Amino acid sequence: MIALTVSEIARIVDGAIEGGLDPDLVVTQYPVIDSRLTSPHTFFVAFRGEHADGHAFAQDAVTAGSPFALVSTPVSVPSIRVEDVVVALSRLSQYVREQLPELKVVGITGSQGKTTTKDLLGHILMTAGETVVPEGSLNNEIGLPLTLLRATASTRFCILEMGARHKGDIAHLVKIAEPNVGAVLVVGSAHLGEFGSRQKIAETKGEMVAELSAGAIAVLGSYDEFTPHMRTPAGVDRISFGESASCDVRAADVEFREGRAHFDLVTPAGRESVGLQLLGMHQVANALAAAAIATALNIPIESIAAALSTAEPASKWRMELREAGDIALINDSYNANPESMAAALRTLVLIAQERGGSSWAIVGRMHELGDSQALEHEEIGRLAANLGVDHLVAVGCDEYLTAVRGHSEMVVHSCSNFDQVLELSANIAAGDVVLVKASRAEKLDELAGTLLQSFSARDLA
């Protein structure tokens, strides 16, 4: 964070200095909300969450070296007390943003692909200067300020994810961050249960570009019927990305080798070859999004293509390909929606065809689909059959099997718990490829880890 005194911070956040905290102390530490991450390099924000109250850990944070805590109720350690710590974080990050006019801020939103795109973009931008990249998926009114406040006077780029649960959420985040580049990747079905329709999702995602200031650049995907037509304010330029010849940044001559995409990146600056290290056909869209944003920031196309070709997976449980003996397991258990599930199934089939073994899709429930939940799961079951998946294993979600049980050559399995999946996994043979995917709350990451251990033990036996 930029250097501020305690008294300056208190003034910015409208807080009271308590617990013997020196008002003249100069603060350069960045904020954290997990006391386990506190150190002399951080200050602690006592956020009151659903499962824990951060105020109970303020003493631990200060003991670990944090100079003070930002709190909303009195604590027994040096602190700045405010009425609402979330509002205080927003005010502080907005102030810091105003003090860094040379900082180039990128805002990214979309129904899927945000995390992979920000990871790829971070890899590109780090070749050009000091870059702040969100850790994990810090994409809300708490996570965005936490990320932005990591920027200092020497930071050249700051990448911010922006998610939404309600209309107006992204507009609020854009006003805090004042992005130089605002990107909308795609409008899909994620959070359909909360918004009610894809049209309303599109309106909310569109706040990213609608709230940009003159002189900023809007980067828009071409993978749905809404994003290319989002309106931008006067004075905001547009860059489109996709795989059609009409896009400003596009992929040409796309090929897939061992489940990874190779293509020519085409931008107004020229044409360069790219060979992705990331697994899955859908990574082309994420790579193009990162390339379009980097193009908007005047990064040379040669640097963009080279960085895309060397970027390794940076976030866990997202299309992680692991080998256990002669069995390959794709762990994509971080999250799931109909679009990402379809992309993962296509990748599964492609890799299984290359390896010559059977394909096993072990899938759990997709959340936040609202009234369309049953239909969306049925459609994924149909898609699995149409793609040629050999085995579809539904874990606690038989809706996947409703339309295909007895109506396709695909073998279907209904498992109510992980133990049944593990028992079934004895039938998975050398050369087979296994996909594990569901929404995060289903905890299939645990199942994926157990399966890998089981396959490895079998190979050693």
N, C-alpha and C positions, 0 to 999 in steps of 0.2 A: 504494500500500500504506500501511497505517497506520505511523506512526513507531515504529521499534524500533532499539535499538542492536545493533551486531554481536555483542556478548556475549549479548544476549537471544536473538537468532536462533540463535546457536550452541547455547545451552542448549535451546531449543525443538526443534531438529533433532538434538540429541546429536552436535554436530560439533566439530572442532578448528579454531581460528583459526591460519592459517599465512600465510607470505609477507609478514610485516610489516604485516598488516591491523590497523588501530587498533580495539581492542575497544570503545572508547567512541564510535566513529563512529555517527551517527544515520542510519539507512537509511529512506528513503521511496520508493525506486525499486521498480518492479515487475519481475518476472522475465521473461526471454525465453530461448528455447533456440536461436535462430538468431542467430549472431554478426553477421550482416548487419543485424540490427535493433537492435543494441546502441547505447547512447548514454548521456549522463549521467543520463538518466531511467530507466535499467534496470540490473538486475544480471543476470549471465549464469549460466545453469544448464547445466553441461557434461553433457548427456545422451548416453549411448553408444547409438547406434541401429544399424540393420541395415547402413546404407551409410556412415556416418561416425561418428567419435568426437569429441564436442564438446570434449574436453580439448585437442585439437589447435588449437582456435580460441580458447582462453581468453586468450591474449596479444592477439589481435585485438580481443576484446571490451573488455579493459581499456584498450587503446590508444584505442578509440573513446569511452571515457569512463566505462564501467561501473566502479564502485568496487571490485568484487570478483567472484569466480566461486564458485559452489557446485559442488563437485567430489567425485569419489569416489576419485581417485588424485592424488598430489602434482603440482602445477604450479608454474611459476616466477613466478606473479603473486599478489597478495593474494587469499586464498581462505578459504572455510570447507569443510573436508573432512569428508565423512560416509561412512558405509558404503554407502548406497544413495540416490542423488539423488531417485528417484521417491518413496521412503518419506519422505524429508526434505521434499519439496514438499507431500506430503499432511499431514504434521504441522504445517508452517508455516501452510498454508491453513486447517486446522481450528482452529488457535489464533486466527488473525485473525478467522475467523467468530465465534468465541466472544466476541471483544472488540467485536463490532458487533451487539449485540442488537436495535437498531432497524432494521437492514438487512433488507429484504424480499427473500428469495431464492426464485427460481422454478427448478424442475427440470423439464426437458422430455425425454421419451423417446417412441419410436415407430418403427415400421419404415420410415416415410417421412414427410416433411413437417416434420422437426425444424428444419432450417435456415430454411425459409421462415417457419415459425411464430415462431421466435425473432426473425427480422428484423422481422416485422409487430408482434410484441409490443414490441420495442425502440422502434419508431416511436411506439407508443401511450404507453408509459411515459415516454419522454423529454419528453412534454408535461406530465408531473406532477412530474418531479424528475430529478436526476442518475442515470443508468442505465448499468450496465456490461453490454455485450452481447458474446458471444464473437466473435472474428474468425475467419472461416472455419468449420470444423467441429471445434472443440476440445472433444471430447466424451468423452475417456477419462481414465485415471488421471494423465496428464500435462497434458492440455489443460484439464481442469476446474480444478485448482489454479492454473494460469497465469491463468485468467480470474478466479477468485475473489480472487486476490491483487491484482487491479487496484482492488478496492474500497477506499475510504477512509472517514473519519468523515463526509464530506459525501455519500456515495453513498446514495441512497434505495432503489434496486432493483438486483439483480444476476440476470441470466438465465444459466442454465447448461444446456447440452445434455448428455445422458447416453446414451452408447451402450454396447453390450455385445458381447463376443466369447465370454464364458463365463458360466455361471450364477454369480451372486454379484457380478458386476462392478457392476451398478447399485446393489445394496445397499451396497457399499463406498463408492460416490460419494455416496449419500444420507447416509451417516453422517458424511462429511466436511463436506457442505454444509448439512445441517439445513434443507431447504427449508421455507418457509412455504406454498408451493403446489407440489404435484407433479402433473404432467400426463402422461397416457398418451394419445397421439394415435390410434394404430391398431396392430393386430398383423397383419403381412403376411408375405411370404415372404422378405424380405431376411435374409441369413445363414442360410437354411434348411439349407445344406450343413454349417454348423458345429453347429447345434442339433439337427438331425434331424427336427423336427416343429414345426408351428405351436403346438401345445400347450406345448412346451418354450420356444418363443420367448415365448409369453404369460406363462409362469411367471416368466421373467427380466424382462420388461417390468413385470410386476406388482410386482416388488421396489420400484419407484418409490413406489407408494402403501402397500405393506405395511410399509415402514420409516419412514413419516412419524410424527412425534411428535404427541401430543395437542395440539389447537389449530390444526393445519395443515389445509389444504383439498386434497382430491384432485379433479382435473379429468379427466374421463374421456370419451373419444369414443364414438360409437355406430356406428362404421363396420365393425365386425367382431363375431363372436359371442363373443369373449373379454373385451374391454375393459370393457363395461358391467357385467360380473359380477365384476370384481376386488374382492377383499376389502380393506377398510380397517380400521385399528386403531380401538379405542374412542376417542372424542373427536376423530376426524377427520371433517369434513363433506365432502360430495360435491357436485359440480356436473357435470352432463352437458351435452354439446353435440352437435349434429347437425342433421338436417333434418326430424325427425319432431316432431309436436306435443307429445310427451311429454318432450322435452329441455328443460332449464332455459335453455339458450342455443341459439337455433336460427335458421335462415334461412327466410324466407317469401317467396313470390312471386318466385322466382328466375328471372332472365332472362339471356340472353347476347347481348352486342352486340360485334361485332368480336373475338370470342374472350375477352371479359372479362365477369365476372359482376356483375350488379346484383341486389340483394335487400334485403329489410327485415330488419334485425337485431332479434331479439326476445329480451329478457332480462326477469328479474323487475322491472327498473326501467322498462320501457317498450318502445317500438318506434321505430327510426330507420332511414332509408334509407342504403344503402352502395353505392358504385360502385367496384369494385376496378380498380386500374391493372395488376394482375398478370394474366398470360396463363394461361388454362386453367380448365376447369370444376372441377378438383380444388382450386383455390385457395379455394373456398368453405369446405371443411373446415378448411384452414389458418387462414383468417380467423376462423372460428367458434372454433377452439382459442384463438387469441390473444384474442378477445373474452371467452371464458369465463375465461381466466386474469386478464385485466384486471378483469373483474367480481368475481372472488374478491379482488382487491386494492382494491376499492371505487373504481375509476375510473368517473366518470360515463358513462352510455351515450352522451351527446352527444359526449364527447371520444373515445370508442372509435370511433364511426361516422365521425367526421371524420378521425381518423388513418388508419383503414383505407382511406378513400377517397382519401387523398393519398399513401399509401406507394408508393414506386417499388421496382423490383427492386434488392436490395442485394447479392446474392451472384451471382457470375458463373457462366455456363454452365447456368443453370436457367431454362428456358423464356424465353430471350432472343429477342425478335422483332426481326430486323434486315432492313432493306430494301436491296436492291442493284438499282437500276433498277426494273423492274416485277416482280421476283422477291422473294418473302418467304422468309426462312430462320429457322426456329425452332431455336436452339441449346440443346439440353437434354442436353448431353454430360457433365455432371458425374457422374452415376451412373444406374443403371438396375436395376429389379427388375420383376417382372410387373405389379404394381399401378401403378407410375409409368409404365411403358411403355404400358399400356392407357389411362391418362389422357392421355398425350401424343398418342397416335394419335387419340383422340376430338377433341382440340383441333385437330389438324392437319386433320381432315376438316371440322370446323365452319368453320374459317377459309377453307379452299379453296372451300367452298360459297358463302361470302359474297363471295369475290373472283371466283368464276366460273372459276378455273383448275383444273389438275390437282393432285392431292396426291401428293407423293413422300416416302416414309418410308425414310430411309437409316439402317439399324440395325445395330449391332454386338452382340457377345455380352454377355449378362447373366451376371455372375459369382456365385459363392457360392450356387448352387442345389442342390448335392449331386447325389444320384441322380435328381432330377426335372429335371435340366437340359434334356435333349432334349425331354421332354414340354412343359415350360414355353415353350420357344422355338417349338415347333410350335403351341401354343395361341395365342401372340401372332400368328403367321402367319395362323391361322384368323380371329382377331379382326380383323386388318387387312382381310381379305377381306370379312368380314361388315359392317364399318363402311363399306365402299366406298372404301378407299384405292385410288388409281389405279395407283401403282407402288410395289412393295416391293423395296428394294435391300438385300440381305443382304451385309454386309461381313465376310468371314472366318467366316461362321456360317450354313451352308446349312440348319441345323435349322429356321430360320424358314420355309423353302420346302417342307419335306418334305410337309406335308399339303395344300398349296395349288397346287403346281406342276401345271398342267394340269387343275385342278379348280375354278377360279374365273375370273371375268372380269378379276381383278386381274393386271396385268403384273408378272412377277417377274424379278429380275436377281440374278445371283450374281457378286460381285466379291471377288477374293482380296486385293486391296490398294487403297490410296488412288488410285493412278494409274488403275486401271480405273474407279473411281467418277468421277474427273475427266473421263475420256474419255466416259463415259456422260452426264455432266451437260450435254454439248452439246445433248442432247435436251430439257432443261428450258427451257420457254418463258415469255415474259412472262405474268404473271397466275398462274403456278404458285406453289405453296407447298411448301417443303422442310422436313422435320423431320430433324435429326441427333441420334441418341440411342444410348447404349451405356453400359456400366459404365466408370468412370473409367480403368481400366487399358488400355482399348482406344484411348485417346488420340484419340477422334473430335473433340475440341475443335480439334485441329490441322487435321483435315479440314474442319471447319466454317469455320475462318478462311480456308483456301485456296479453298473454294467461294465465299465472299463476295468475295474478291479477283477470282476468275475472272468472276463475274457482273458486278461493277463494271467490270472491264476491257472486257467485252463491250458494256456499255451505253455506254462512252465511245468505242468503236471506230466 
